[in-house]
Amino acid sequence: METPGLVVQGEAASFSTALRSLLNNPQYSDVCFVVGQERQEVFAHRCLLACRCNFFRGLLGPKLGPGMPSPVVLSTVPAEAFLAVLEFLYTNSVRLHRHSVLEVLTAAVEYGLEELRELCLEFVVKVMDVEMVCEALQVAVTFGLGALQERCVAFIEAHSREALRTRGFLELSAPALLPLLRSDRLCVDEAELVLAARSWARVGATCFLKLSLQIPDTQSKSSCLLIFPNSAPIVFLIHVGAPARNLHLGLALFLCITAASCGFHLLRD
């Protein structure tokens, strides 16, 4: 009886190096992507992308006829991030950079590359700093990355004053801002939070009404934040304790009606 064969492994490094040499190499390639706002051409190999990623398998489909097909346009992904995705698909490894990792993470989520997504998440946590944290929070909220969102909120709570002054904070969407407004661990006083919210409203060109009506016990406080859309937004931050619940509910209803009648956007907390 013949014994089963033995699987032996060659040197992984040389194999990876050989595949890396095919990255964005027009020689032997059979698909061209036009990526990013710069419309940079990136060359690749259909069979490799299709066997490694379901997204590309569906995108590329079967090759019809000889020659190079028409370029595939992917305008929303920056060229650097797309090349990082290809590097991972070709070699199962990738060199990540602080300035572009969130774009790579976004592409990994959109393309369904779970292993690359996890690698990016680990890297983001390692290199997170004040300048990056709000951008990371926005990505986490956009794609439902709960663990990353919690990390970002905790980091902002510990570095509140610096984080609230960053451009990333001013560019947060309203859903991404809400977790910060709900937090009672921010290391800033109410005046600073109001000023930050006013700055956000000016830059974000959006207005919202934030209501938190759950009052589980007499120690709890709830808040309303109303930002009026004009050149100098007026911000009301109202804390009402549980004993004044009826007053607070009436005030909340009044603010909701006022917001609706004035055409404000109501964002439910």
TORFIMAR-834234 format. One record per atom (N, C-alpha, C, O): residue in three letters; x, y, z. Coordinates in pm, whole numbers, plus 50000, padded with zeros to 5 digits. Layout:
REM residues N
alaXYZ...
***
This chain:
REM residues 269
met500864988050000met500005000050000met500895012450000met501815013550080glu500605021649910glu501425033649898glu501155043150014glu500005045850048thr502225048050074thr502065057450185thr501675071150131thr502045074650019pro500925079150212pro500535092650168pro501775101250144pro502785099750212gly501675110150048gly502775119150021gly502965129250133gly502055131650212leu504125134950139leu504465144750242leu504545158550178leu505265160650081val503795167850235val503835181650185val505035188650248val505165189250370val505895193950163val507065201350211val506945215750165val506355218550061gln507515224750242gln507395238950215gln508695244450159gln509775241750211gly508575252350053gly509725259850003gly509905272550083gly509165274950179glu510845280550046glu511135292850119glu510045303150089glu509835306949974ala509375307650194ala508255316950177ala508735330650130ala508045337250052ala509905334950177ala510375348450145ala510605350249996ala510225360449939ser511235340449931ser511505341749789ser510215341249707ser510095347949604phe509245333249753phe507955332549686phe507245346049694phe506715350949594ser507255352049814ser506625365049833ser507305375749750ser506635384349692thr508625375349744thr509375385149666thr509025384149517thr508875394249450ala508905371849468ala508565369849327ala507185375449294ala506995381949191leu506215372949382leu504875378149359leu504835393449372leu504115400149299arg505615398649465arg505655413249482arg506185420049355arg505805431349326ser507045413249282ser507585419049159ser506505420649052ser506695428148956leu505375413849068leu504275415048972leu503355426749004leu502495430348923leu503525432749121leu502645443749162leu502765455349064leu503865460449039asn501635459549009asn501585471048918asn502615469748807asn503235479548766asn502785457748759asn503735454848652asn502955451948523asn502235442048516pro503085460548422pro502315458548299pro502625445248229pro501785439848156gln503835440148252gln504205427648185gln503345416048236gln503255413748356tyr502725408948146tyr501855397448174tyr500535401148241tyr499715392348266ser500305413948269ser499035417848333ser497895416748231ser498125417648110asp496695414748281asp495555413648192asp494365421948239asp493245419948191val494605431148332val493565440548373val494245453348418val495305453248480cys493595464448387cys494115477648427cys493025484948505cys491875485548461phe493385490248618phe492485498448698phe492885513148683phe494065516348669val491895521748686val492135536148693val491585540648827val490375540748847val492475544548920val492075546249059val492325560549108val493235567449062gly491495564549203gly491675577349270gly491295589249186gly491005588149066gln491305600749252gln491015613149182gln492095616449079gln491845623648982glu493305611049101glu494395613549006glu494285604748882glu495015606748785arg493375595048885arg493145585648775arg494465578648737arg494845578048621gln495125573348839gln496385566248817gln496105552148765gln495215545248816glu496855547948665glu496725534448613glu497465524548703glu498605526948742val496805513548735val497395502748815val497135489648741val495995486448708phe498205482048717phe498095469548643phe498055457648739phe498725457548842ala497265447648702ala497115436048789ala496795423648706ala496825424148583his496495412648775his496295399648712his494975393848762his494795391348881arg494065391948668arg492695388248701arg492605375448784arg491865374948882cys493355365348745cys493225352448813cys493625353548959cys493005347449046leu494675361348986leu495125362649124leu494105370249208leu493775366249320leu493605381349154leu492615389249228leu491335381249251leu490745381749359ala490915373849148ala489655366249159ala489745355049261ala488775352349332cys490895348449270cys491005337349364cys491215342149508cys491025334449602arg491605354749524arg491885359849658arg490755368249716arg490695370249838cys489865373249632cys488895382949681cys487585381749604cys487565383149482asn486495379149675asn485185377949612asn484745390849544asn484075390549441phe485135402049602phe484765414949542phe485305415749399phe484575419349307phe486585412549382phe487185413449250phe486675402449157phe486585404349036arg486335390949213arg485775380349131arg484475384949066arg484225382748948gly483645391449147gly482395396549091gly482595408649001gly481875410348903leu483565417049036leu483805429148958leu484355426048819leu483935432048720leu485285416848814leu485975414148688leu485225404348600leu485205406048478gly484595394248659gly483855384448581gly484765376748488gly485985378148495pro484205368448399pro485025360848304pro485595369948196pro484945379248150lys486805367048157lys487445374848052lys486855370847916lys486745359047885leu486475380847838leu485865378347707leu486805382947597leu487085394847584gly487305373547518gly488125377047403gly489555379847439gly489885381247557pro490435380747338pro491855383147361pro492135397947389pro491275406547371gly493355400447433gly493785414147455gly493345419647589gly492635413147665met493795431947616met493485438747742met492085444747737met491795452447646pro491205441347834pro489875447347835pro489945462147875pro491015467147910ser488825468947869ser488775483047907ser489165484748053ser488895475948134pro489795496048088pro490175498248227pro488975498248320pro487875502248282val489195493648443val488175493648546val488395506148632val489455507748692val487405514848637val487545527548709val487085525848853val485955521648879leu487985529048947leu487675529249091leu488095542949144leu489205544549195ser487215552549133ser487595566449160ser487605569949308ser488195580149346thr486975561849394thr486845565749534thr488005561149621thr488165566049733val488825552049572val489935547049653val491225553649605val491515553349486pro492015559549696pro493295565549657pro494255554849604pro494205543249645ala495125559149514ala496045549649452ala496935542649555ala497155530649546glu497435550049654glu498315544049753glu497595533149832glu498175522549858ala496355535649870ala495585525749944ala495275513549857ala495325502249904phe494965515949731phe494655504749641phe495885495949619phe495775483749616leu497045502149605leu498275494349588leu498575486249713leu499105475149704ala498245491649832ala498435483949955ala497515471849957ala497925461050000val496275473449910val495355462149902val495915451549808val495905439649841leu496415455849692leu496985446149598leu498205439349658leu498385427249639glu499035446649729glu500205440549793glu499775429349887glu500405418749890phe498725431749963phe498235421350053phe497695409449976phe497965398050013leu496945412049870leu496375400949792leu497465392649724leu497325380549712tyr498535399049679tyr499605391949610tyr500525384549707tyr500975373449677thr500805390349823thr501855384949910thr501375380850049thr502135374850126asn500115383950081asn499565381350214asn500305389050323asn500305385050439ser500925399850285ser501565409050379ser501435423050322ser501185424650202val501595433250406val501435446850358val502205456250449val502265454250570arg502785466550390arg503455476950467arg502445488250488arg502015494650392leu502085490650612leu501105501050646leu501815513750692leu502905513150749his501175525150666his501705538150706his500625545750780his499435544550750arg501045553550877arg500095560950959arg499215570250873arg498015571350898his499805576750773his499065586850697his498025580850603his497135587950557ser498115567850575ser497195561950478ser496445549650530ser495635543950456val496685545750654val496105533150701val494575533650706val493925523550682leu493995545250736leu492535545950740leu491925544150602leu490825538650588glu492625548550500glu492145546450363glu492265531650324glu491405526250255val493345525150369val493495510850345val492405503250421val491815493850368leu492145507350544leu491085501050624leu489745502450554leu488975492750547thr489445514150504thr488185516350433thr488065507050313thr487015501050291ala489145505950235ala489115497050119ala488955482550161ala488225475050096ala489625478450269ala489515464650317ala488075461350356ala487585450450328val487415470750422val486015468550460val485135467750336val484285458850324glu485325476950243glu484485477250124glu484695464950035glu483765460549968tyr485905459550035tyr486205447949951tyr486015434750024tyr486245424049966gly485605435250150gly485345422950225gly486595415250262gly486545402950273leu487715422150282leu488975415550317leu489145415950469leu489745425250523glu488605405950536glu488555406150682glu489935405650745glu490185412650844glu490845397650690glu492175396650749glu492915409950738glu493565414250833leu492825416350623leu493465429450606leu492805439750697leu493485448250753arg491495438950711arg490805448150802arg491345446850944arg491605456951009glu491515434650993glu492015432651128glu493445437751143glu493795443451246leu494265435651041leu495635440851045leu495635456051053leu496425461951127cys494765462250977cys494665476850980cys494175481851115cys494685491751167leu493185475151172leu492665479151302leu493745478251409leu493865487251492glu494515467651409glu495615466451505glu496625477651488glu497115483251586phe496935480951364phe497895491551337phe497355505151382phe498095513151441val496085507851355val495475520551394val495565522451545val495905533351592val495255512051620val495305512951766val496725515851814val496915523251910lys497725510151747lys499115512251787lys499595526351761lys500345532051841val499165532251649val499705545351610val498735556851639val499035568251606met497615554151700met496615564551724met497195576151804met497875574151904asp496895588251758asp497305600151830asp496205610651817asp495155608051759val496455622451873val495425632851877val494995636951736val493805638951712glu495935638151645glu495605642751511glu494805632451432glu494065635951340met494945620051467met494345609151389met493015604251447met492205598651374val492785606351575val491725599051645val490335602451593val489495593551582cys490075614951560cys488735618351513cys488475612751374cys487345608851343glu489495612451289glu489335606151159glu489055591151175glu488235585551104ala489745584851270ala489495570751296ala488085568551351ala487435558751316leu487625577651436leu486255576651488leu485245577551375leu484255570251375gln485475586451279gln484555587651167gln484485574751086gln483405570451047val485635568651060val485665555950987val484925545151066val484165537351010ala485175544851198ala484535534651282ala483015535951280ala482305525951270val482515548251289val481065550351288val480495547151150val479435541051140thr481165551351045thr480685549250909thr480505534450877thr479525530550813phe481455526150923phe481435511950886phe481035502751001phe481155490550990gly480555508451110gly480065500251220gly481135492051289gly480895480651329leu482335497851304leu483445490951371leu483395494551520leu484065503751566gly482575487051592gly482285490551731gly483505491151821gly483635500451901ala484405481451810ala485575481151897ala486465493251872ala486985499251966leu486645496951746leu487455508651714leu486775521351764leu487445530351814gln485465522151751gln484745533851801gln484955535651951gln485185546751998glu484875524752026glu485085525552170glu486505530252203glu486695538252294arg487485525252128arg488875529452149arg489035544352122arg489705551452197cys488425548852014cys488545562951978cys487895571952082cys488475582052123val486695568352125val486005576452226val486815576952355val486945587452417ala487355565452396ala488175565052518ala489415573852503ala489815580652597phe490025573652386phe491225581952363phe490855596652368phe491575604652428ile489735600352307ile489305614352309ile488955618652450ile489225629952490glu488335609652526glu488025612952667glu489295615952745glu489295624652832ala490375608952715ala491635610952787ala492425622952734ala493285628252804his492125627252612his492865638452551his491865648452492his492015652952378ser490855651752570ser489715659152518ser490105672752463ser489745676152350arg490805680552541arg491095694352501arg491855694852369arg491545703052283glu492845685952353glu493625685952229glu492795680652112glu492865686152002ala492025670052134ala491265663852025ala490175673051972ala489915673351852leu489535680652061leu488455689452019leu488945701251936leu488145708451877arg490235703251932arg490795714551855arg491325710251718arg491865718451645thr491185697551684thr491755692551559thr490775694551443thr489575695951462arg491335694751324arg490505695551205arg489605683351193arg488465684351147gly490105671851235gly489305659651229gly488025660751309gly486985655451268phe488065667451425phe486865669351506phe485855677951431phe484665674851430leu486325688651369leu485425697651298leu484755690851178leu483675694951136glu485395680451124glu484865673651006glu484065661151040glu483655653850949leu483835658551168leu483015647151207leu481585648751155leu481055659851150ser480985637751117ser479555638051085ser478775638651216ser479315636051323ala477505642251206ala476675642951327ala476595629451399ala476705629251522pro476395618251329pro476375605351401pro477685602151471pro477675595551575ala478805606751416ala480095604251482ala480305613551601ala481025610051695leu479675625251598leu479805634651709leu478985630251831leu479375633051945leu477885623551807leu476975620051917leu477625611852029leu477385614852146pro478455601651998pro479085594352108pro479905603152201pro480015600352320leu480475613752147leu481255622952231leu480325631452317leu480625633852434leu479225635852260leu478275643852338leu477605635552447leu477215640952551arg477485622652424arg476865613952526arg477835611152641arg477405607452751ser479125612852616ser480105608952717ser480115618752834ser480015630852816asp480245613352953asp480405621853071asp481835621053124asp482105624553239arg482765616353040arg484155614953081arg485095624353007arg486315623253021leu484545633552928leu485405642952858leu486115652152958leu485505656953053cys487385654252935cys488195662353029cys488145677152990cys489185683652978val486945682352971val486755696552943val485505700953018val484645692853050asp485425713953045asp484215718953111asp483165721853004asp483435721052885glu481965725253050glu480855727252957glu481115738652860glu480725738052744ala481775749252908ala482045760652821ala482925756652703ala482685760852590glu483935748652730glu484815744052622glu484065735052524glu484275735752403leu483185726552578leu482415717652491leu481475725652403leu481315722552285val480865735952458val479975744452380val480745751452268val480265752152155leu481925756752300leu482735763452198leu483135753752087leu483115757151969ala483495741452127ala483845731452027ala482655728251939ala482795726851817ala481465727151999ala480255724151921ala479925735551826ala479495733151713arg480125747951869arg479885759351781arg480835759151662arg480435761551548ser482105756251688ser483075755451579ser482715744351483ser482805746051361trp482295732951537trp481885721751453trp480705725751365trp480665722351247ala479735732951423ala478535736851348ala478895746151233ala478325745151125arg479835755151255arg480245764251148arg480885756651033arg480535758750917val481815747851065val482545740650961val481675730050895val481685728550773gly480915722650977gly480125711550925gly478915715950846gly478315707850775ala478535728650857ala477365733750784ala476145725050809ala475345722550718thr476005720450931thr474855712250964thr474375716351102thr475165721351182cys473135714451130cys472605717851261cys471815705851312cys471245698351233phe471795704351440phe471095692751492phe470615695351634phe471075704451702leu469685687151674leu469145687751809leu469425674451874leu468995663951826lys470145674751983lys470525662352051lys469755661452181lys469845670252266leu468995650652196leu468175648652315leu468515635452380leu468655625252311ser468645635352509ser468825622852582ser467785622752693ser467915630052791leu466755614452678leu465595615152766leu465545603852868leu464625603652951gln466485594752866gln466445583652960gln466955588353096gln468085593153108ile466125586753196ile466505590853331ile466255578953424ile465195578153486pro467205569653434pro466945557253507pro466865559053658pro466235550753724asp467475569353715asp467425571053859asp467575585953890asp467795594053801thr467455589254018thr467455603254058thr468825609654047thr468935621854056gln469855601754027gln471205607354015gln471545610853871gln472525617853845ser470745606053777ser471085607953637ser470785622053592ser469905628753646lys471525626353492lys471255639053426lys471105636553278lys471735627453223ser470295644553214ser470155643453070ser470395657253011ser470445667253083ser470545657852881ser470965670552823ser470325672752688ser469925663352619cys470245685252652cys469805689152519cys470875698252461cys471415706852531leu471185696252336leu472135705052268leu471485709552140leu471195701452052leu471255722452129leu470575727952012leu471495737951946leu471935747552008ile471795735551820ile472685744451746ile471875751051636ile471305744251550phe471825764151639phe471065771551540phe471945774851420phe473085779151438pro471445772951299pro472265774951179pro472305789451133pro471425793851060asn473295796751176asn473525809951121asn475015812851129asn475795804051165ser475395824851098ser476825827851090ser477505826851226ser478705824451233ala476765828651332ala477315827151467ala476375818351547ala475545823451621pro476495805351534pro475525796151596pro475385798451746pro476365801051817ile474155797451792ile473875798651934ile473695784551988ile472965776451930val474345781652098val474295768252153val473705768652293val474165776452377phe472695760452317phe472135758952450phe472495745152501phe472165735152437leu473145744352613leu473445731452676leu472725731352810leu473065739052899ile471735722752824ile470845722852940ile470945709653013ile470725699152954his471275710053138his471275698153221his470065698653313his469845708453383val469315687853312val468125687053397val468175673953473val468265663353412gly468125674553605gly468155662453686gly466825655253683gly465815660453636ala466855642953734ala465665634453730ala464455640453801ala463345638553752pro464595647553914pro463395652953979pro462595662253891pro461405664153913ala463255668253790ala462545677553703ala462165670853571ala462135677353466arg461875658053577arg461635650553453arg460495656453371arg460625657953250asn459395659853436asn458255664953361asn458605677953291asn458225680153176leu459345686553362leu459775699053301leu460665696353182leu460535702753077his461565686753198his462495683553090his461775677952968his462095681552855leu460815669252990leu460075663652878leu459325674552803leu459255674452681gly458765683952880gly458075695052815gly459025703652735gly458715707852624leu460195706352793leu461215714252723leu461685707052597leu461855713252493ala461895693852609ala462345686152493ala461315686752381ala461655688452264leu460025685452418leu458975686052317leu458945699752251leu458785700852129phe459105710152333phe459115723752278phe460265725552180phe460085731352073leu461435720552217leu462595722052128leu462415714052000leu462805718551893cys461815702152012cys461565694151892cys460635701451797cys460885701951676ile459555707151852ile458585714251767ile459245726551704ile459055729351586thr460025733751786thr460725745451734thr461685741751624thr461755748351520ala462435730951647ala463405726751546ala462705722951416ala463145726651308ala461605715451427ala460895711251308ala460295723051232ala460345723451109ser459725732651306ser459095744151242ser460105752951173ser459765759851076cys461335753051220cys462395761351161cys463185753951056cys464125759550999gly462845741551030gly463545734050928gly464865728350975gly465725725250892phe465055726851106phe466285721051157phe466285705951134phe465235699751117his467455700051135his467585685451127his467525679751268his468245684251357leu466655670051288leu466555663451418leu467335650451413leu467045641651331leu468315649251500leu469135637251504leu468795629651630leu469025634751740arg468265617751617arg467805610251734arg468995603751802arg469845597751737asp469045604951932asp470115599152011asp469675585352057asp470415578352126
***
